[in-house]
Amino acid sequence: MRVAALILLCCSPLAARAQAHSSVTLTLQDAIVRARQQGPAAQVARSARDAARWRDQAFNAQLLPQLRLRGDAANLNRAINPIDLPDGSTQYISQAHNTTSLGLGFSQAIPLTGGTLTVGTQISRLDEFGARSSRLYQTSPILVQLEQQLFRPRQIVWDKRVQHLDARVAEQQYLEAREDVARATADAFFALYAQEVALRNASNNVAVNDTLYTLNKGRFEVGKIGENDLLKSELALLRARAAVEDARVARARAEAALRRLIAFPTDAALTIVTPDSIPIVDADPELAEKEALRNSSVVQQNELDDVQSRYDIGVARANSRFNATIAASAGFNQTASAFGESYQSPLGRQQLAVNINLPMVQWGAGRAGVEAAKASNQRVTTTNKIRRDALAEDARFSALQLQQAQRTVVLAAKADTVAGKQFEVARNRYIIGKIANDALYLAQGEKDAAVLAYVQALRTYWMSYYYLRRVTLYDFAEKRELVDDR
């Protein structure tokens, strides 16, 4: 009957007794929700995710037209400077002047070509001090500028790919961190539960051994047992009392660990109630592998590393061959001593600069740089394959481990029931003198071991459950991918 119920709900006799004698304050799911919302580990993961989101938002904003105001508020120069005269001689002349400039314009990155286009206006003023004091304005009412690199990788395109993948990795890592938090919380929760069971069991053992010791003292006085049996009974009682003290300390430490993990107030009483059931999950290894290879941050990180290594190859090749940079501008300008006049009858302004770079003799440096980038790309490719294979293997065996954990819970619950009944029978038979104390203590030890084995089975199941979710980012109970609850 117990096994049939466990196949559906996995009800625990220990959990039922715990619920009957303690108020429900914090369930496993409550603890996980609290840890995900305000636990320190969750806060760290959330901060990392938010930082990645803001970086992605900042990068995307930079792809839009940018309005910038730039200039020099003051550039004062007072000194005796060497001046070249028309006759070829040099004369030192005292100079004092101040230059101010201001420019306002829109700049736009061009993903198609990788260049930058700027449209704006500029104004500058030169003030001469001293005996020949004067003021001169120079204006450019409109100025269009283009800067374009040739025969080089379009950095803005590669940066866009990298940023997109980096943001995707951060989102997936956050989902994985949430499952890590849930798994750590389940571990701490059942660690506390195990210590509570151990304390309760140790207290029960003290009561049982105290009764048996009192009974054995009476038997020893009438000569029914020897002194050795009485000493064994007394030793068992002393050990049971020592176990209670050890269990109290262990339970307090486990509670402190859980409180820290879920950020539980120190001045509030903490009572836990263990889950009386486990979700029966159809953890298909093939589905687990498929979802892991589609959702895991490892896959996204592999793609990111591959993009970065291929970009490094392109840069290395560009540095070892002919490339050029074009800077062109066209617009209008004028100069005058009065501000208003500097905008009258503007004259045409054009500028073209072509910078070329052709490595002639590098002594093999260019080729070595390309080969180094290729070797790094090969290393990334091999590393990515190793990580992908390890991920697929981990997902497949995590599903199998969860299936085994479900079966283990059923068996452990059955063993707990059998061991408990066996100890009751042994104790009753010992009381009426049918068995020796060695058999009784053996049954008691098996009962204690079965209780802790059941708790450990529950603990292993929930850790396996959340680890499978972490590896695959897939909810096997709801049959859907995990999403961020923003």
Sequence and secondary structure as in RCSB ss.txt:
>XXXX:A:sequence
MRVAALILLCCSPLAARAQAHSSVTLTLQDAIVRARQQGPAAQVARSARDAARWRDQAFNAQLLPQLRLRGDAAN
LNRAINPIDLPDGSTQYISQAHNTTSLGLGFSQAIPLTGGTLTVGTQISRLDEFGARSSRLYQTSPILVQLEQQL
FRPRQIVWDKRVQHLDARVAEQQYLEAREDVARATADAFFALYAQEVALRNASNNVAVNDTLYTLNKGRFEVGKI
GENDLLKSELALLRARAAVEDARVARARAEAALRRLIAFPTDAALTIVTPDSIPIVDADPELAEKEALRNSSVVQ
QNELDDVQSRYDIGVARANSRFNATIAASAGFNQTASAFGESYQSPLGRQQLAVNINLPMVQWGAGRAGVEAAKA
SNQRVTTTNKIRRDALAEDARFSALQLQQAQRTVVLAAKADTVAGKQFEVARNRYIIGKIANDALYLAQGEKDAA
VLAYVQALRTYWMSYYYLRRVTLYDFAEKRELVDDR
>XXXX:A:secstr
 HHHHHHHT   HHHHHHHHHS   B HHHHHHHHHHH HHHHHHHHHHHHHHHHHHHHHHHTS EEEEEEES  
EEEEEEEEE TTS EEEEEEEEEEEEEEEEEEEEETTTTEEEEEEEEEEEEEE STT EEEEEEEEEEEEEEEEE
SS  HHHHHHHHHHHHHHHHHHHHHHHHHHHHHHHHHHHHHHHHHHHHHHHHHHHHHHHHHHHHHHHHHHHTTSS
 HHHHHHHHHHHHHHHHHHHHHHHHHHHHHHHHHHHHT  TTS   B   S        HHHHHHHHHHH HHHH
HHHHHHHHHHHHHHHHHHHTS EEEEEEEEEEEEEESSTGGGGSS EEEEEEEEEEE     TTHHHHHHHHHHH
HHHHHHHHHHHHHHHHHHHHHHHHHHHHHHHHHHHHHHHHHHHHHHHHHHHHHHHHTTSS HHHHHHHHHHHHHH
HHHHHHHHHHHHHHHHHHHHHH EETTTTEE     
